[in-house]
Amino acid sequence: MFEAGDPRIGSTFDGETVLKYVARPRANGGPDYFNNARVLRYAEVLLLKAEALNESGGSTSEALELVNMVRARARNSVAGATVPADLSVTETDRTVIRQLIMDERRRELAFEEGHRWFDLRRWHKAGFIDMTRLDFSSVRTDFAFDVSTHLVLPLPASEIILNPNLTQNPGY
């Protein structure tokens, strides 16, 4: 998913090992976190705004400029880096821009607090992707994704007891 030379690769992966937000041993034996987990990153705010602009009929060039801000931050994290290059802000096809934003979210927010899962759910519900076609067999052979139950969580039984107007989500 990363472009060759993208400096985010080195801070995200080491071969096949995920490096992002991984605890490393400290001299005294306790954990030392190379990078503290963030609750909300500025890059995510920029990408969410870009997505909102694109989907609401806002300025496509402004949406792409926001994506370019994220790409510039990544590029400028390594002296002399030229990748990732800025995207052209002249693109006006909202479907193309949506895919550029989706791809950038995948790269920038890789392995961060389930962002990918919530993105996939949101895009499925909006009709941008079809999660029924996802294949999890390379990860888990004992799991079959079922849209009717796996897009929502069960409501706690205690809440249903407290409020008789609530009905359990389908499949639970």
N, C-alpha and C positions, 0 to 999 in steps of 0.2 A: 504494500500500500504506500510505502514511503518512496519518494524519488531518490535515485542514487545521489549520494552526497548530502542528503538532508541531515543536519546535525542532531535532530531529534531521535534518530535511530540509536545512536550511541548512548543516550540517556534513558532510552526505553528498553533496549534489548542488549544482551551480551551473548551473541550466538542465539541460542534458543531460550535463554533465561531472561525473565522479566526483571529489570533493574529499578523501575520506577517505584519509589516509596518503599523500598525494601530495607528492613532493619539489618544493620551490619554490626558485628561485635565491636565494643569499645575496649580500650586498654584495660579497664577495671572489670571487664566481663559483662557489663550491662549492654543493652541495645543502644546503638547510635544510629539515628535515622539521618541518612544522607540528605533527604529532602522531606520536610514536614508535609503531611497531607493537607491539602487546601479544602476548605468548605466550599468556596466559590472562587473560581479563577477568573481573572479579567478576560483571558482568551475565550472562556466559555460565554461570558456576557457579550463579547463582540460577535461571536458566532451565532448566538441566539438572536441578537438584534439583526444580523445579516439575514438569518432565516425568516424572521418576522417581516422585514422589509420586502423580501422577495415574495413571500406568500400573501402579503396583504396588498400587493400592487404598488408598493413604494418604489423608490429609486433603485434600479438595478445597479447603477454605477456606485451608489453609496454602499449597497450590500457587498459588492466586490471590493471596495476600498476597505471595508471592515475585515474581510477575509485576508486582504493583503497586509493589514496591520499585524495579524497573527503570524502570517508567513514571514514578515520582516523581522519580528521578534525572534523567531526561530533562526532565521538566516544570520542575524546579528549576534547570536549567542556564540558564534565562532568567528574569530578574526579572519577576514578575507573570504568568507563563504559566499557563494553566489546562489546556492540552492537553499530553500525553495525560492524560485523567482516569483515576482509579482504576476498575478493573473491580469489579463487584459480587462480593463473596466468598460470596454465598448460592447461586451457581450450583452445581449438583451433577451435572449431566450431563457425564460424563467425555469424551464425544465433543466436546461444545461447548468444554470446557476445553482439550482437546488442540488444537483449532483456534485458540483464543486464544493458546496457548503457541507454536504453529507460526508464527502471524502476528507475534507479538512477536519471536521469534528472527529472522525475516526482516527486520524493521525495525531492530532493535537491532544486529544483526551484519552488516548490509549491507556487502558488498565486503571482508570481513575474512578473509583466509587460507583461502578455500574452505569456510567453515562451511556455506554453503548446500548445497554438493554433498554433504557428509557427512550433513547433516540429511536431504536427499532420499533418499540411499541407505538410511539407517537407517529412515526412515519407509516406504520401499518394502518393505524386508525384513520389517518388522513388519506389513505389509498395510494401513497407514493411507492410502497413496497408491499409484497405479499409474503408474510411470515409463514404461511402454510407451506411454502416451497423451501424453507430452510432445512438443511440436512445436518443433523447433529451426530450422525453415525461415526464421524472421525473422532469425536470427543467422547461420546457415550453411546454404546450400543443398546443400552437398556432404557433409552429415553425416546419417546415419540412426542414431538411438539403438538399440542392441541390448542388451537386458537380459542376454543370455547372455554377453556379453563386456565390456560397459562398466561393470558393477558391481564387477568385480574387476580387479586388475592382473595381468600375467603374472609368473610366478615367474622369477627370474633363472636363466639356463641354468647358471651356475656352481654354484648351490645344488642344482639337480636332479642335476648330475654328482656333487656331494659326497654327496648322500643319495639312494640309489636308491629309497627308499620314497616319495619325492615324485613326484607327477604334475602336469604342467602344468595350469593352470586352463583350463577349456573355452574354445575360440575362439582360443587362442594357439598 
